[in-house]
């Protein structure tokens, strides 16, 4: 509740960036037609034979001693012309002090979330793909625990002649199986629309995602009309320098306003990073500024098994 413009929900790991590449472009990934296997967490229609047999491992060093990670893999079954996807995400919230009713320390405890994802995507004609994910979610806080099931639905439409892709996804639609207390967990439902465009005469990919469109009435606390609009948009770009190097930059306006320090210049809301591709191995790095709170470092290693 300390962040009025943020969406209050259970299982916040669903809001974490799934990889260094997605973090570096600000999460503007709903229409990333060549986004790799981790795009399944943003739009389940994106995985395709291009992402098949390309495992990915990611690690996120969050603020304080919070740590998170992602494992993802996809495989295209030619007999049914379907790409099957699997992923595992986890977050450990660090060590928390336990206190009694009068505030005396009585030890420590820990908390963590985990999400297992299975999905499938297939083509509908030469330009369109559609897909769906199912998530099994589990959270533990000391001895209390909560479990939920959720689903994602997505479509992707490509216009190759214009190097353009359009995407739409409805994420985290689900229900609880077990709850912490009497109140059921609230999933971060998210309706997204995205567009990406690769320029014809410059090796630059531009992407834009509109998110939380199911909560269009919310915006940046105390902000202007422009702030409310930008609070539902995230922007990303990726510049290819040869075959081996990628430079990335992203911006999230809502995060910028939520973490900015008044009357100070800061880089909050900005993200950036790079990717190196050598043979069948790719290494990605991302840094996201949270102003005076610190910064988030994320690393991803991807492998193309067909090239090894």
C-alpha positions, 0 to 999 in steps of 0.5 A: 500500500506504500505505492498507491499507483502500483497494483497490490497483489499476491505472487509479485514474482509474476511482475519480475522481468523474466530475463536480462533482455526483457529487463533491459528493454523495460519489459516492452516485450508483448510483440517481440517476435524474435524475443527468444524463449523467455518471451513466453512469459509476456505473450505465450504466442511468441515461441516458435520453431525459431526459439526451439531447443534454446534453453535459458537460465537467468539470475536477478540480484534485486534490492537488499538480499532478494534474489530471483531466477528463471529457467526456460525451454521450448521445443517444437513438435513437428508432428503436431506443428506446435511449440511446447514451452516450460519455465520455472521462476523463483524468488527468495525474499531474504532473511526477515526478523521475527518479533513478538507482540511487544517488538522483541526479536525472537529469531528470523524466518524466510519467505519465497515464491515459485511458479511452474509454467507450461505452455503451447503455441502454434501458427494460424496461417503464415502471419498469425500465432496463438498460444496459452500458458498454465501456471502453478504458483506457490508462496511461503511466508514462514509457516504460512503458504498459498497456492494458485493456478493461473493462465495466459492467453496471447496472439501475435500478428506479423507483417514481414514486408514492414518488419512489424509485429503486433501482439496482445496478451491476457496474463495471470487469469486464475484462482487460488487453491490455498490461501495465507489466511481467510482472504484469497490471494489476488493475482496481478491480472494484466491485459497488454497490447504491444507493437514492435518495428525493426527499421529498414535501413538501421539495425534497430528494433523499437518496441512499445507495450501498453500494460495494465489496460484492465486497470486503465482508470489507475495511473501515477499518484498525483500525476498529470494526465500525461503521467497517467497515460505514460504510466501504462506504457513501457518503451524499449529498443535494441541496436544490433552491432554486427553479429555478436553485439546487441545494445539495449535501452528501455524506460518505464515511466510508472517505475520512474515516478514511483522511485524518483526522489523529489527535486533530484535528478535521477535515472529511475525507470531507465534500464539498459544492457547488452548481449554478446553472441558467440557461436551458439551461446548468448550472454545478456546483462541488464541494469535497471535504476531504482534511483536512491534505492539502488539498482537491479542487476540481471544476467541471462545465459542462452544456448542454441543446442542446434548450433553446438 
